[in-house]
Amino acid sequence: METRLNTQPQKKRLSILKQSLILTLIFGFSVLLLGGYWIYESKAPRPTEVVDPSGEVVMTVESIKGGQAVYQKYGLMDYGSVLGHGSYLGPDYTAETLHLMVDGMREYHAKKDFQQSFKELNQADQLVIAEKVKEEIKKNRYNSDQDRLTLTASQVYSLEKIRDHYAEQFTDGDGYGILPGLVKEEHMPVGVRAWVAEGNQLEQIADFFFWTAWLSGTERPGEDHTYTNNWPFDKEAGNGMDYSAVWWSAASVALLIGFVALILYLYQRYQLDMHDAYEPGKFPTFNLDRIPVTTSQVKTGKYFAVVAVLFLIQATFGGLLAHYYLEPDSFYGLDQVAEIMPFNIAKGYHLQLAIFWIATAWLGMGIYVAPLVSGREPRRQGLLVDILFWALVVLVFGSMIGEWLGVKGYLGNQWFLFGHQGWEYLELGRFWQYLLAAGMGIWLVIVWRALRSSLRSESDKGGLVHLLFYGAIAVPLFYVFAFLINPGTNITYADYWRWWIIHLWVEGIFEVFAVIVIGFLMVQMGLVTKKSTVRALYFQLILLLGSGVIGTGHHYYWIGAPEAWIGLGAVFSALEVIPLTLLILEAYGQYRVLKQGGVHFPYRASFWFLISTAIWNLVGAGVLGFLINLPAVSYFQHGSWLTPAHGHGALMGVYGMFAIAVLLYTLRNLVKPEKWNDRILKVSLWGLNLGLAGMILITLLPVGMIQLETSFTQGFWVARDPSFYQDGMVRLFLWLRMIPDVVFLLIGVVPLVWFSLRAMFSLRKPESPNG
């Protein structure tokens, strides 16, 4: 009777948690989808015609769209950025073009009114013209009935200057990463073209940059701020931080403090952590020899060998990119390196390989875990595992070859299908995206076949096995949104969907899957009770998804979305810190497991990396993410080096460390116990953590802080001008980056690669006749 009385409140609490999670999902995605529709309706127009004061057409919607396609075709988002999103070696083309527009308009009025250049005028006359230019830029002359934008004479003058500037830059090179002859007409066929319009590509890309500058400098109809909420900061263009950025920064901090108190109360009051499944002094014993392995499980070994090799290649590209900031057109005097592998291609590889090796580790772990749940292996499961493996190999190396050919101009009209698609983090061409989606579909079938019997036997549709399967479903499901954007999609709306992939898929769904997997494995190893784990998982998922879904909005501050996204993004991205902080408590539980398990605990290496994951979750994703997501900070630093400081801490620190943790957990069960040695893995652990911390503390944060100050005092376009990297102090920090890079690569990555490849020669024999 007493047990029943204790069980009923627990069931009720679990039911409340399940209902709360469902409501959280409904609310979060409703806001995100409705907000997306609002973005679509309020995005800056791309006029059918752009005309001069006499009505002569100077630009068309086709040239704007075509210019965006040229920008994407040559992978320029992996060199510079537009609207602050992209890479950091080159300029932000929106900010640069806006300032070129200011300079051109000033020069026009100075010559027209005073027959002198602007620099030759006295200060009083300069101030008069400067104010006139600000007023001209801010006034919106778009006629929605005619779908026509009328430019002033000074804007037309500046447009020609901007076209000349980019024609020279993309023909002769910019001396800082853009090689001579990057954009050539012979790269595209004459006549029918895919996405790129007929006519001069150099003129088209300039028109696209001009249009992004126009929408960032022109006020929305009926508002006192621009389409981009007054970003980028440029006093001379009349752009300054709006009041909403200040208010929502303060409000988000206040709400964070209140919610931290509330969540900690609930966490402690209802004991929503994972409870130990063993008594003190009676730690579970593990005999790995007696844990059977199936054919499909053993076949995952080659997945992890590929993971290690891809990690090594990806880290090597990272070192190359770091050096390019010092020598953008060479590698220690070897100009051929930059000619073959320029910054934009290397950057695309660096990002894509990170996603590939991390995702492959998780996929391999999912294949291993599935038979562990059900205790059986479906027929021909091993064949499916092999098919998926070779599909992934073709995907990785085929997409890399395609991206290189696309950027180099060898694919003609097929650039979007097989080459460089042009979106940061989504570089691979559309064909390769289809192959990736198909591969994840095959993976889901593999997992489902192995889980099928356990799913049937688990009566609770919200139980632990079902949660594991729901997390697996979400992985391929959320990648579907990558197919909703094309080169012709308005850049604002394209970024709306792009962040569904980067934030919701990479940072959100993978985080959810990771939390569920950790909970499941802890239960599987007999370390925590199943009931407490299920409760803890629901609580964590509510917090992760409750803050993370709408928290996607911090990427929408300055892309041309409505001002309301500043409030939504600020508040919910601040709340994202709470679940990341609570994971530190889980890390303490994992540390206790290590101490109580002693030297005989076989999964020590895996738990070392799990603890690293939790620490980087707090520091990289939480602290550094919170720092840059406050609107008042983001306004000045958006598109600066503080962003990759957060990016490295989150992507490598969280997802990379977790991928290594599951790699080591799986290999620990696959490798013959007598062949396992933790010592080299401890060396790798310290090398990776110290190297990553060094990258952030020695280079990324200091350079980011200098860049933030430059943006705040001189304007964002100055902070993103390539000359910024010639500053003596900045160059010192860039050279010092060599130290943590060497530690990360040689002490961290290389030992892990050696261990993983060596493990392939010590795999256990499968004991299941099936598969």
N, C-alpha and C positions, 0 to 999 in steps of 0.2 A: 504493500500500500504506500509505503514511504517513497519507494522508487518511482511509482506512478505519479505521486504528487510532485516529485522533482522533475519528472520528464515533461509534464504538461506545460509548465512555464517555458521550458526550453523550446518545445515545439512551437509555442505561440510566438516566441521571439524570432525563431527562424522564419516563420510564416510572415511576420511583419517585415523582416529583412528582405525576403523574396519580393513581396509586394512593393517595398520601397525601391528596390532595384529596377523593377519594371516601370514604375512611375518615373524614376530618374531618367531612364532611357527614353521614355516617351517625351518627357519635358525637354530634355537636352536636345534631342534630334529635331523636335518641333521648332524650338528656337533657332537652331542652326539652319534648318531648311527654310523657314519663313524669312529669316535674316538673309539667306542666300537669294531668295526671290526678290527681296528688297534691294539687294546689291544689283541684281540683274536689271531691275526697273530704274534704278537711279544712277547707273554707271554713266560715265562721260560719253557723249555721243561721238561717233565717227562720221562726220558729215559726208554726204554724197559728194558735195563740192566745197572746196575752200577757195574763196575768191579774194582778189585785191579790191581796193575801193572803187575801181571802175567796173567791177563785175567779171573781170577776166579770171578764168580758172587757173590756180597756181598749184593745186593739190587735190587729190580725189580720195575717196574711201578705198579704192583699189590700191593706190600707192601707199596708203597708211598700212593696210593689211599686208601688202607685199613687203613693205619694209620690216614689219614684225616677222614675217617668214624668213627674210634674209638674216635678221638678227638671230633667229633660232637655227637656221640651216648651218651657219658657221660656228655654232656653239658659243656665241658671245656671252650668254648668261653664265658660262663657266670661265669668263675672263673679267667682265665688268658686271654691271647691274642696270636694271630699269626699275624705277619706283622703289629703289633700295633693295630689291630682291635679286640675288645672284652672287657673284664672286667679287674679290676685293683687290686684285692686282690692277685691273683697269679702272677707269672712272665709273661713277654712276652716271649713265648717259642722260638720265632725266635731269639731274642736278646740273651737270655740265652744260647741257643744251639750254636750260633755263637761263643760266648765266651768260651764255653766248648770245641768247636772245636779248638780254638786258644790254650787253655791250653793243650789239648791232643797232638796237633802237636808239641808244644814247648817241652813237656816232651819226646816225641819220639826222636826228634833230639838231645836233651841234653843227653839222655842215649846212643844214637847211636854214637854221635860224641865225648862225653866226659865221658861216663860211670857214669854220675851223674844226679841227678834230676835237673830240671831247676832252682829251688830256691837255690840250692847249688852252682851254677856257679857264677863267678865274673861278674861284670857289663859289661865288654867288651864282654865276651862270650855270655852273655844274649842278648846284642844288636845285635850281629851277627845272632843268632838264630831267634830273633824277626823279623828282616828284611827278613830272609829267609822264615819264616812262612807267612808274609804278601804277598810276591811274589807268594808263592804257592797257597794261597787262591784266589788271584786275577786272576790267569791264568785260562782261560776257556778250559777245556779238553773234552768238549762234541763234539762228532762226529755226525753231523746231518745225514750223509749218512747211517751210521750204527745204528743211534738212540741209541748210547751208550755213557755213561759217564765213564771216567777212573779216579779213585782217586789215589792220591799219597799214598805211604806207611804210611806216617804220618796221612793222612786223614782217612785211614782205621783204624789205631790205635785209633784215636779220635772217630770214629764211634762206636767202641766197648765200649769205655768209656762212651759215650753218652747213648748207649743202657743199660748199667749197671746202670747208674744214674737214668733213668726214670723207669726202672724195679723196682728199690728199692723205688722210690718215689710213684709210683702208686700201689705198693703192701703193703708197710709199712706205707704209708702216709707221707706227707711232714711237718707235724707239724704246718701247716698254712692253713688249709681249705680243704686239700685233706685227706679224712679219709682213714684208712687202708682198703685194699681190694677193692678199688674203681673199678679197672679193673680185671675181672676174666674170665678165659676161659669158665667156665660153664655158663656164661651169653649168650653165642652164641652156636648154635648147631654145632656138628662136621660134616664136609662135606660141603653141600651146604649152603652158607651164603649170606645174603643180604648186599652188599656193603663192608662189612669187608671180607678181604681175608682169605684163609686158613692159619693156622699157628698161632704163638704167637702174640696176640694183643699188648703186651707190646713192642715187637720188632718192630711191624708195626708203632705204634705211634712215637717211637723214630726215625724211618726212615723218617716219614713225617716231624718231626721237623728238622731233619738233612737236608732234601731237601730244606726247607724254609731258613735255614741258608746258604746253598750253594748258592742259587739264590740271597741272600742278600749280599753275600761277593764276588761273582764272576762277573767279568766284562762282559757286553753284547758284543757279537761279533762286532768288528769294533768301539766300543765306549770306552771311558776312565772312565766310571762309571758302577756300578753294575746294575743288572736287577731292583733293587729297588731304583735307583738313589742315591746310597751310604747310604741308611738307613738300619739298625739303626746306630747311631753314636757310633763308637767303634774304637779308635785310634789303639788299638793293633791288630785289624783285618784289618787296613788300610782304614777304612770307615770314611770319613769326608764330611762336607757339600759342595755340588757342587756350582759352580759359578751361575748357572741358578736360584738357590733358592734365592740368594742375589739379582740378577738383577730383577727378576719378583716380588719380594717383593717391591722393590723401584718403579718399573713401575706401579704396581697395586695401590699404594698410590697416585702417580701422576695422573693417569687416574681417580681415584675416585674424586679427587679435581676438575678436569676439568668437569667431568660429573655432579657433584653436582651443579656447577654453571649453566650448561646448563639446567638441569632438573628443577631447581628452576625458571629459566627464563621462560621456557615453561609453568610451573605451574601457575605463576603469570600473564604472558602475555595473556594466553588464558583462565584464570579463570577456571582451571580444578579441582575445588573442588565442593562439594555438596552445593547448594544454599538453604537458608531457604525458606520454602514454606509458611511461615506465616509472618505477619507484626509485628514490635516491639510492645509489649504490648498485642498482640492478640494470645497468645499461644494456640494451639489446646486443647480442652477438651476431656477427655476420660471417657466414661461411660461403665465400663466393664460389667455391668449387661445387657447391650443391645448388646454386642458382642456375637452372637450365637456360640455354640460349638457343634461339631458333635460327633458321636459315636467314630470314629477313633481317633479324637483329644483327647477325654477323656481317651481313652485306652492307650495313650502315657504316662499317669501319672505313670504307673507301670515301664515304661522304666527308668524314672528319679529316682524312688525309688531304682532300681537296680544300677543305676549310682552312687548314693550316697554310697551304701553299698560297691560296688567294689572300690570306691575311698578310703574308710576307710581301707579296707583290703590291698590295694596297698600301702597306706601310712604307715601302720603298718609294712609291709615287708621292707619298706625303713628304718625304725628305726632299725629293726633287722640287716639289712645289714650294717648300720653304726656301730653298736656294734661289728660285726664280725671283723672289722679291728683292734679292740682292743683285742678281745677274739675270734679268728677264729674257735676254736673247741668247743666253749661253749657259753652259754648265762647266765652271772652272776653266773657261777658255775654249771648250769644245762646242763650237757653234752648231755642229751637226746634230747635237742632242736636241736643241731647241727647234731646229728645222724639222726633225722627224717627229718629235714629241713636244709641241708647243704647250704653253700653259693651259689653254682651254681644253685640249684633249686630255692632258694629264689630270686636270681637275675633274673632268667627267669620269675618268677611270677611277680616280681615288674615291669618289662618292659611290659610284655603282658597285665597285668591288667591296666596299664596306657593307652595303646592303646585301650583296650576294653571299659573302662568307658568313655574315651573321645569320641571315635567313636559312642558309643551307645547314648550319649547325642546329638550328631549331627544328628544321624539317627532319634531319637525321634523328634527333632525340625523340621527336613525335613518333617516328616509325619504330624506334626501339621500345618506347613505353607502351604502345598499343597492345602487343601480345602479353606484356607484363600485367596488364589490367585483366584481360580475359583468361589468361593461362593457356591459350591455344593459338595456333597459327593457321589462317585460311590457306587453302590449296593455291599454289602458284603465286603466293605473296612475294616470294623472292624474285620472280620474274618481273613483277610490277616495280619492285624496288630498283632493279637494274635498268628498266626502261626509263624510270624517272631520273636516275643518276646520269645516264647518257644524254637525256634531254637537257638537263641542267648544264652539262659540259658544253653542248652545242650552243645553248643560250648564252653562257658567259663569254666564250671566245668568239662566237659568231657576232654578238652584239658589239663587242669591242672592235672587231675588224670593221664592222659596218659604221660605227661612230667615226673611226679614223678616216675611212673612205668618204663619208659624208662631209666632214669638216674640210677635207682637202679638195672637195669639189668634184669627186669622181663619179658620183651617183646620179647626177642630173635630176630628173623629175622624181627619182626614187629616194631622194634624201630623207623624206619624212618616214617612209615605209621601212627602209633598211638601214638608214644612217643615224644621224644625231637628231633626235626629235627636238632638242633645243630648250627643254625645261630642266632647271636644276633639280637633281634627284630623280628625274624621269628622262634621262638622256637617251636611253635605248629606243630605237625606232619602233614604230607601231607593230611591225611583224614580230619583233622580239618580245614586245609586250604581250601579244597573243600567246606566244610560246610560254612565257612566264606564267600567265594565267592558266594555261592548259596544264603546266607542270604542277601548280598548286592544286588544281582540280584532281590530278592523278594522286597527289599526296593525300588529299582529303579522302579519296576512295580507299587508299591503302589503310589509313587510320580507321575509317568506318568499318571496313571488313574485319579488322582485328577487334574493334570495340563492340561489334554488333551483339554478340551474346551477352556481354556485360550490360549493355544498354537495355536489353530486354529484361534481364534479371533485376535491374535496379528499378524498383517500383516508384521511387521519388524522381519525377522528371526534372527536379532541380537538385538532384544529388551530385556527389563528387564526380562520378564518371560522366554524367550528363554535362556538368560544367566544363569538364575537359573537352568534350566533344563540341559544345557550343563555341568554346574558344578556338578550336580547330576550324570550325565553319567560318568564323569571322575573319580568319587570315586571308583566304581567297576572296571572300565576299566583299571586303572593303577595298580590295585592289581594283574592283570593277570601275570605281569612280575615275580611275586614270584614263578611261576611254571617253570621258565626257569633254575633253579639251582637244582642240586642234589648232594648227597655226593661225587659222582665221578667227579664233575665239577672242573676243575683247580681252585685253590683258588683265583688266580688273576681274572679270568673271573667270578667266582661266586661273588666276591666282586663288580665287575662292575654292575651286575644285582641287587645285594642286596641293593646297594645304590639307585637304581631306586625306591625301596620300601621305604627306610628310608628317603631319601632326597626328591625325586619327589612325592611320594605318601603322606607320613606323613607331610613333611615340605612344599611341593609345592602345590599339589592338594587340600589338606585340607585348606591351606592358601587362595588359590583362591576361594574355596567354601565359606570360612568364609567372605572374602571381599564382595562377591556377596550377601550373606545373610544379612550382615549388611546394605548394600545399599538398598536392597529390603525392609527390615523391617523399615528403616528410611522413605522410601517413603510410605509404608503401614500405618505408624502412622501419616502421613501428616506433617512430620518435615522438609523434603527437597523436592525439585521439582524433578520430574521424569527425565526430560531432562538433568538437570545438573548431576544427579546421574549416568545416563547411560554413559555420557561423562567421568565422574570421574572414573567409574569402568573400562572402556576401557583403560584409561591412567594408572591406577594402575596395571591392568593385563599385560599391555605391559612391565612395569618396573619389576613386579614380575617374569614373565616368561622369559623376555629378559635376566635377570641376573641369575635367579634361575636354569634354565634348564642346561646351560653350566656350571653354578657355581657348579653343582654336582661334577665337576672335582677336587675340593679341597679334595675329599675323595680318589682320585686316585694317589696322589703324590708318595706314597711309597709302593703300592701294587704289583709292578712288571709291571706297565704300562709305556709307552714311556715317555721320558723327556718332550715332548711337553705339556703334561697334567699339568705340573707345571705352565706353562705360562697361559694356558686356565683357569685352576682352580683358580689361584691367581687373575687374572684380573676380571673375572666374579663373583667370590665370594665376592670380594671387592665391586663391584657394587651392590650386594644384600643389602648393607647397605642403599642405597638411598631410595627404596620404603618403607623400614622399618622406616626410618626417617620421610618420608612424612606422615606416619600413625599417627605420633604425632600431626600433624595439624588436622587430622580427630578427634583425641582424644580431642583436644581443642574445636572442634565443638560439640562433645558429652558433654563436660563439660558445655558449654553454654546452651545446652538443659536442663541439670540438674538445672542450676541456674534459667533459665527463667521459667521452669516448676514448680519450687517451691515444697512445700511439698505435693501438690496434684497430682504431676506427678506420675502415678502408676508404672512406670518402672525404678524407681530410683535405686533399687538394681542391676538390670541387667546392667544399665549404669555404675555403680561403677566398675563392673567387666570388662566391655568393655574398660573403661579407663585404668584399670590395664593391660589388654591385650596389649594395644598400648604402654604403658610404658615398659613392659617386652619385647615387640617386638623390641624396640630400644636397651634396655640394654642387655637382655638375648640373643636374636638372633643376634642383630646388633653389639653392642660393644664387647661382649664376643666372638661372632662368628668371628668378624674381627680380634680380638686379636690372636686367635689360627690358623686362616686360612692363615696368611702370611707364605709363604714357609720357610722363615728364622727362624720363631718361631716354626712352625709346625715340622720342622726337628728334633728339640730337645724335643718338648713337645708331639708329636704324641703318643697317648697311655698313657697320664699322666692325673692327676687330673684336669688340666685346661679344659680338654674336658668335663667331667661331670659338671663343673661349667657352661659352655655354655649349656650343655644338660638340666640341671635342669631349667635354666632360660628360655630356649626356649620351652621345652616340657610342663612343668608345667606352667611357666609364661605366655606363649602365648596360647597354645592349651588347657591347662587345664583351665585357666581363661576364655577363650572364651566359653568352654564347659559349665562352670558354668553360664556364662552370658545367653546363650541360654536356659539352664535349667530353670533359674529364669524367663526369659521372657515368656516361655511357661507355666510354672506353674502359673504365675501371671494371665494368661488368663483362666486357668483351675480351679484354687482354688476360692472358694466363696470370694468375695472382703472383706467381714466383718471378715474373718478368717486370713487375711494376716497381717503380722507384719514385718516391715523392720529392727527393732532394732537388732534382733539376727543375721540377715544377715550382718549388719555392723560389728558386732563382728567377724563373720567368715571372712569377707573381710580383716580386719586388721590382724587377726591371720594368714591367709594364706600368705598375702604379707610380713608381718614382719618375719614370720617363714622361708619363701623361701629366702628372702634377707639375713637372718641370716645364713642359711646353706651355702650360697655362700660366704659371706663376712667373716664369722668366721672360716669356715673349708675348703671348696672346693678351694677357691682362695689361701689362705695361704699355704695349703699343696701342691697345684699345683705349686706355685712359688718356694717352696723349692725343689720339684721334678724336676722342670725345671733347677734350678741351679745345682742340683746333676747330671742330664743328661749332662749338658754343660761342667761341670768340670771333671766328672769321667767316663762318658759313660752311654748310655741308660740302659744297662743291670743292672747297679748298682742302678739306679733310680727305676727300676721295681722289684728289688729283694725284697722278703718279709721282709727282715731285715730293709728296709727303714722305715717301720712303727714302728720300735722299737726306733727310734730317739726320744729323750726327747721332743723337741719342736713339732714334728709331733704328738706325742701321746697327748700332751696338746691340740692341735687344734682338735684332734679326740674326746677327752672327752668333749670339749666345744660344740661340735655338739649336745649334749643332750639338750641344752637350746633352740635353734631354732626348734629342732625336736618336743619338748614338746609343744611349742607355736603353731607350724604348726598343730600338731595332735589334741591337746585338745581344743585350742581356735579357730582354723581354720576349721578343718575337722568335728569334732564332732557336733558343732552347725549346720553345713550345713546338716549333715546326719539326725539329729533330726528334723530339719525343713522339709526336703524332705519326710521323713517317715510320719510325722504328717500331711503333706499336703494330703496324700492319703485318709485321713478320712474326707476331706473337699472339695472334687471335686464337681464341678457343674454337674447338670444333662444334658445330651445331648438333644439338641432341634431339631436335625434332625432325622426323622424316618428311614432314609437310613443307610446302613452300617451294 
